[in-house]
Each structure stands twice: as structure tokens, then as C-alpha cells.
Amino acid sequence: MAREVGKIQPQNSSRRIISNQSSSASNSSVDSGNSDKMRKPLLDERWTSILYTLVVALLYVTAGTMVGWSSGTFRRSNGPGAEPLALPLLDNWSISLAATPAIIITVTACVVHRCYHWIGTKAFLLTASLLAIGSSTLEAYGLTFWSASAARILAGIAAGIAFTLVPSYVDEFGSATGSSGPHRPPLNEILATAFPLGVLLRFAADLLPLPADPTVSALVWGALPTFAFVGLLFLPDSARFLCANGRVAQAAAILQRTHEPAAQPALQECLARWQQPGPGLVEALRRQANFTLLVPLLALFALQAFLGVLPMLFYLAGLVELAGEQVQSPERVATLLVALFTLAVPVSRYLHASQLQQRPVLVLSALLIALATLALGWHCHERRTRNLDLTELSSDWPFYCFALMFVAYAVGFYRLPGTLLAAEVADENLLALRTVATAVGWGSVYLGVRLLPVLLRTIGLGWVLWNVALVALSAAGLVLLCLPAQDEYAHKALAGGAGPSSMTSSVCSTGSGASPVASACWPCGSTTDQSTDAPQHYSYAGTRTPGEVIRGPELV
């Protein structure tokens, strides 16, 4: 019996060990499952990228309020009981206040591109938010021309920082991860809609009976940059900036927050390219080399301003009054026009879905602008020459012509020049050439804002609109004659001096011009040894030699 008991005891002990092991294994699996659930973010990659874009888009909304400031301010400058000052009668000081931010944006864009490699994108954007807050405060409490000029200068610097760095920063959030069509995150649409939304907010505020207290004004218009500043504190820094400073693992971890695991090969290519020093403005122009294509592309950004819509936003209420709109108040009509502009921008996404549609849409946009300005110019000419009593002639014809002009501009020339630039130039030159395009575009806006009141005094609104129609027809001819017709293939391979990396589509290209065939340029999963799954941990074997390029995180 003792032997039998002795045999049973080892069996029981072994059963206890097995049961303890199974229970510990089950507990460890439960703990690992709980830890995985705790590590899982609340938002997936798509919604994370959208949230990040909404935060930085607040800077674009703030820039829009800067543009819409002058339209209502000049009409209130004579006091509440006085008649609003006619647009051709504006003095040089008022015109200078309106145009100052445009030239400041031009200068700031060049300076920011020169310095952001040392300062960083996030630090620059935080600075832009603080400058916008200071601009709102000076604008509210300043009672002299010099305080208003300082406010406009600060607003121009903030807008210049945003226009230079935000587009490339948003591209890093995943706007070109190989998806196109309805499943692509609408990051570029959010960013493009934010600017006219800011103009709309400023115009709509002119219709509200807001108190004249400067504290209320400072709080209202300082809220947007304040929200942007708080949101930017929680956003990561630019992956491009981190790669340039050797923090590749941190950049890879940031990119994986906004990209699906299937985009891993493209992320590797992007990380490798961002470790190389970026070209300067002149060097990027020299590297691109294909000036027969680059010069027309940059000319489109100048035509954005000379088509008249952007300069008109600075004086829109006065222009509506000059055109003879008397059915509704000029301020209300200006607000309706900007509302149509704002709504047309996201709707135009469906017209830009294929690169085959972009060139015809651009030509059609120019032709519609020419038609609207010709009709409105003839209306103004008839009103001035055939009718002595201008108060007797009232119709909605100016509103319809302005509406057609603004909608056509929103569908075509507002976004497509930037889309074509991103599709045609080499990826490593894109940031520098975007900066050049920003400087060219806003330098042209400065000329338009300065010249518009002078031209209205000398030749009148009708002749100004007819000249805009000639510019629109010239823009249509430029698109037809100078831009490539084969839009299915991005002509980045034509750039002289571009390395093999420029042949590869990457996440840092703009998403608004993403082609359905762009994903075919990415490294195929069957031709690479790296897993397409997003790694959870990173380790770099060995040490990095001076000439070695880190390809990104590897699985442990």
C-alpha cells in the first residue's frame, strides 16, 4: 500500500505543475491581450491623419481671416453713421494696409525654407500661432496706422509660415498612401477648404451686431490661433525634419500612426530620401532642369492672382457695390459669394479624381472665368454709359456673374496648379519648388491688391474685368500649349539630375494629384525582403557608417 501511495504522489504533483503552467499561460495571454488593447489607439490611421490635418488647418483659417479683414474694415472706417468709403477713393495708406501681408508672405516663405532644417516644422507652426494671436490683439487695441501695420505684418508672417510648411507636413500624414478615389483621406480637401472658410468667417462677422469692445474682438479673432497652438502641442514633429537630424526610428514611429501597414515599402523609400540634405531654392530649380515644363507651371501660380479672385477678396464688398448690386446689401452679397466659393472647393474633389480630368477642368475653369468677367464688364459698361441715374438700374446680374467667376475659380485654378506641380516635379525638389510657387503666387497677389484701386480710378471696373477676361483666355492657352497632354504618367522621370528615388512615388507627394496608377511605382511586396506588416519594435543591427543610409525600422 505504501508503494501505491508513493506512486500516486508524483502523479498528483505533476498534475499540479501542469495545471499551474496552464493557468500561468492563460494569465499571461490575458495580460498580453489586455496590454495590446491598452496599446491600441482610439483612432485608426485614417482618422488620426484627419485629426492632425484639422489641427493644422486652423492656421489656414486664420490666414483667411487676415485676407477678409480689409473688406469690412475700410467700409466701417468713417464711423457708424457715415456712408462707406467708395473703393476707388481709398488712400495709399489704406491700400498699403490691405496689401502688406501678401508681400510679407512672399519674403517669409523664402526665409522659412532656409531655416526650417535647424528649427523644425512644429516649432515654426507654434511660432505662427503665437504671431497670429499677437496680430489679433494689436488689431483690436491698436488705434493708429502703425499699430495696424504691425498687426498686418505679424499676420503675414504667420500666414507665410503656414503656407510654406503645412502642405508638406500634411502630406506626411498619409495623403498619398496609394489609395485614391472615395477611400482616400480628404486631407488636401480639408486644407484647401480652410482658407476660404476663414474669409467667410470674417465676412459673416461683419453682418453680426458685434460690440465695438476691443476685448471682445481680441478674444473672438484670437480664439482660432489659440486653438491651433494648443492642438499643435499634441502633434508630433515633422518626420522629414527628424530624418534630416538622424532620428529615423522616431520618424518611422510617427509615420506609422497615420499609415496602414500596407504602406510600409513606401515609408522605407521616404525615410531613405529624407535623410539626404534637401536642395535650396536655386538648387531645386537647377536640378529640375526641364524649364519648358517648370516655367509654365510656375506661371500658373502668377495667373492665380491675375485672374482677380484672390485680390478681389480684399475688397469684395466694395467691388459688389461698384458693379451695381442693389437688391441686397454689398456685405451680404460678398458673404454669399465666399460661401459658394467655400462649398465649391470640397465638391471639386470629384472632378480632380483622375489626372485625365485635371487639364480639361483647368481650361474649362479659365473659359468660364473669361465668360463671367466679359458679361459683368459689359454690364458695368452699360450701366455707366447708358444710364445717368444709377439708382434706377438694379438687378441680380452682378451676383450671378460673380458667383460663376468664384465657383469656376474654386473648381479649377484654386487647387489644380499645386496639384500639377506635385505631379510633375521630382519628389526631392517638391518642398523647395512649392516655396518658389508660394512666393510667386503671393507676390502676384500683392501687385493685384496694390493696383486694383488705382485701375478702378483710371479705367473703371468694366475695363478691369475685360482685362481679367484676357488674362483668363491667356491662361487657357498656356494650359493647352505648354502643359503635357499625357496626364496618366507623372513626368518626374523627365527631371534632369534626379536620382532613382525620384522615380518612386512616396508618401511625401501630394495626395490631391494622386493617380490610380501611382501605386504601381511603389516597390512591390514580392521584390523586397521586408515584411509589409508594421513593426512593433525597432532595432538597428550594427553601427551606421558615415556613407550608409538607414532604410528604416527592421523587425527584431
Rosetta blueprint (number, residue, H / E / L):
1 M L
2 A H
3 R H
4 E H
5 V H
6 G H
7 K H
8 I H
9 Q H
10 P H
11 Q H
12 N H
13 S H
14 S H
15 R H
16 R H
17 I H
18 I H
19 S H
20 N H
21 Q H
22 S H
23 S H
24 S H
25 A H
26 S H
27 N H
28 S H
29 S H
30 V H
31 D H
32 S H
33 G H
34 N H
35 S H
36 D H
37 K H
38 M H
39 R H
40 K L
41 P L
42 L L
43 L L
44 D L
45 E H
46 R H
47 W H
48 T H
49 S H
50 I H
51 L H
52 Y H
53 T H
54 L H
55 V H
56 V H
57 A H
58 L H
59 L H
60 Y H
61 V H
62 T H
63 A H
64 G H
65 T H
66 M H
67 V H
68 G H
69 W H
70 S H
71 S H
72 G H
73 T H
74 F H
75 R H
76 R H
77 S L
78 N L
79 G L
80 P L
81 G L
82 A L
83 E L
84 P L
85 L L
86 A L
87 L H
88 P H
89 L H
90 L L
91 D L
92 N H
93 W H
94 S H
95 I H
96 S H
97 L H
98 A H
99 A H
100 T H
101 P H
102 A H
103 I H
104 I H
105 I H
106 T H
107 V H
108 T H
109 A H
110 C H
111 V H
112 V H
113 H H
114 R H
115 C H
116 Y H
117 H H
118 W H
119 I H
120 G L
121 T H
122 K H
123 A H
124 F H
125 L H
126 L H
127 T H
128 A H
129 S H
130 L H
131 L H
132 A H
133 I H
134 G H
135 S H
136 S H
137 T H
138 L H
139 E H
140 A H
141 Y H
142 G L
143 L L
144 T L
145 F H
146 W H
147 S H
148 A H
149 S H
150 A H
151 A H
152 R H
153 I H
154 L H
155 A H
156 G H
157 I H
158 A H
159 A H
160 G H
161 I H
162 A H
163 F H
164 T H
165 L H
166 V H
167 P H
168 S H
169 Y H
170 V H
171 D H
172 E L
173 F L
174 G L
175 S L
176 A L
177 T L
178 G L
179 S L
180 S L
181 G H
182 P H
183 H H
184 R L
185 P L
186 P L
187 L H
188 N H
189 E H
190 I H
191 L H
192 A H
193 T H
194 A H
195 F H
196 P H
197 L H
198 G H
199 V H
200 L H
201 L H
202 R H
203 F H
204 A H
205 A H
206 D H
207 L H
208 L L
209 P L
210 L L
211 P L
212 A L
213 D L
214 P H
215 T H
216 V H
217 S H
218 A H
219 L H
220 V H
221 W H
222 G H
223 A H
224 L H
225 P H
226 T H
227 F H
228 A H
229 F H
230 V H
231 G H
232 L H
233 L H
234 F L
235 L L
236 P L
237 D L
238 S L
239 A H
240 R H
241 F H
242 L H
243 C H
244 A H
245 N L
246 G L
247 R L
248 V H
249 A H
250 Q H
251 A H
252 A H
253 A H
254 I H
255 L H
256 Q H
257 R H
258 T H
259 H L
260 E L
261 P H
262 A H
263 A H
264 Q H
265 P H
266 A H
267 L H
268 Q H
269 E H
270 C H
271 L H
272 A H
273 R H
274 W H
275 Q L
276 Q L
277 P L
278 G L
279 P L
280 G L
281 L H
282 V H
283 E H
284 A H
285 L H
286 R H
287 R H
288 Q H
289 A L
290 N L
291 F H
292 T H
293 L H
294 L H
295 V H
296 P H
297 L H
298 L H
299 A H
300 L H
301 F H
302 A H
303 L H
304 Q H
305 A H
306 F H
307 L L
308 G L
309 V H
310 L H
311 P H
312 M H
313 L H
314 F H
315 Y L
316 L H
317 A H
318 G H
319 L H
320 V H
321 E H
322 L H
323 A L
324 G L
325 E L
326 Q L
327 V L
328 Q L
329 S L
330 P H
331 E H
332 R H
333 V H
334 A H
335 T H
336 L H
337 L H
338 V H
339 A H
340 L H
341 F H
342 T H
343 L H
344 A H
345 V H
346 P H
347 V H
348 S H
349 R H
350 Y H
351 L L
352 H L
353 A L
354 S L
355 Q H
356 L H
357 Q H
358 Q H
359 R H
360 P H
361 V H
362 L H
363 V H
364 L H
365 S H
366 A H
367 L H
368 L H
369 I H
370 A H
371 L H
372 A H
373 T H
374 L H
375 A H
376 L H
377 G H
378 W H
379 H H
380 C H
381 H H
382 E H
383 R H
384 R H
385 T H
386 R L
387 N L
388 L L
389 D L
390 L H
391 T H
392 E H
393 L L
394 S L
395 S L
396 D L
397 W H
398 P H
399 F H
400 Y H
401 C H
402 F H
403 A H
404 L H
405 M H
406 F H
407 V H
408 A H
409 Y H
410 A H
411 V H
412 G L
413 F L
414 Y L
415 R L
416 L H
417 P H
418 G H
419 T H
420 L H
421 L H
422 A H
423 A H
424 E H
425 V L
426 A L
427 D H
428 E H
429 N H
430 L H
431 L H
432 A H
433 L H
434 R H
435 T H
436 V H
437 A H
438 T H
439 A H
440 V H
441 G H
442 W H
443 G H
444 S H
445 V H
446 Y H
447 L H
448 G H
449 V H
450 R H
451 L H
452 L H
453 P H
454 V H
455 L H
456 L H
457 R H
458 T H
459 I L
460 G H
461 L H
462 G H
463 W H
464 V H
465 L H
466 W H
467 N H
468 V H
469 A H
470 L H
471 V H
472 A H
473 L H
474 S H
475 A H
476 A H
477 G H
478 L H
479 V H
480 L H
481 L H
482 C H
483 L L
484 P L
485 A L
486 Q L
487 D L
488 E L
489 Y L
490 A L
491 H H
492 K H
493 A H
494 L H
495 A L
496 G L
497 G L
498 A L
499 G L
500 P H
501 S H
502 S H
503 M H
504 T L
505 S L
506 S L
507 V L
508 C L
509 S L
510 T L
511 G L
512 S L
513 G L
514 A L
515 S L
516 P L
517 V L
518 A H
519 S H
520 A H
521 C H
522 W L
523 P L
524 C L
525 G H
526 S H
527 T H
528 T L
529 D L
530 Q L
531 S L
532 T L
533 D L
534 A L
535 P L
536 Q L
537 H L
538 Y L
539 S L
540 Y L
541 A L
542 G L
543 T L
544 R L
545 T L
546 P L
547 G L
548 E L
549 V L
550 I L
551 R L
552 G L
553 P L
554 E L
555 L L
556 V L
